[in-house]
Amino acid sequence: RRSGMSVASLYGILLEGTSDGVIPPRPVIEEFMNPWLEQNIDFLSQLYVDNIHKGEEFVGHMVGAVVNNKHKMFIAEFSSPENSPITVKLKGFNNPFIEKGDLIRSMFYSINGNGRYV
């Protein structure tokens, strides 16, 4: 936490921006994930079909882990739009979604709202 803001609140701001417009939304997260999900629906469906005999919770973990890991990879590899030169100098690198790794460490998936799996 920084300045009393949780990582979940920060993520919400990245998706929706702030009401005063000081921080613009970062819809790029959804713009990346939605096409990725559409492109990989056959793979995810086959994962379900091939493993449903092991139980719905097992399949939920498999699909949840795949999507969650892809989401984390996207954030780790994100580079455009770039940080400002001042931010790059302060951070020492240019990744708009990473400063200390709190966002990625906070990401999880849940099966029917039960549990928190990373």
C-alpha positions, 0 to 999 in steps of 0.5 A, a space after each residue: 500500500 502507498 498513500 493508503 491506496 490498495 493495489 485493488 484500488 490502483 488496478 481499478 484506476 488503471 481500468 477506469 481512470 479517476 473521476 477527476 480525469 487526473 489519471 486516465 484509464 488504461 483500457 489496454 488491459 482489457 483490450 489485450 485480454 479480451 482478444 487473447 481469450 477469443 483467440 484461445 477459446 478453442 484451447 481453453 474449451 479443449 482443456 475443459 473437455 480433456 479434464 472434466 472427468 477430473 472434476 469441475 474444481 480441477 478444471 477451474 484451477 487449470 483454466 484459472 491458472 492459465 488465464 491468470 498467468 497470461 494476465 501476469 505475463 502481459 503486465 510484466 511485458 507491457 511497454 506502450 505507452 511508455 513511462 515519462 522520462 522522469 518516471 523511467 529515471 526514478 524507477 530505473 526501467 520502463 514498464 508502466 505497470 510495474 514499480 515494485 511488483 505489487 500489482 502482479 503479486 496481488 493477482 489471483 483467480 477464484 473458483 465460484 468466489 471460493 478461495 484465492 489462488 495465485 
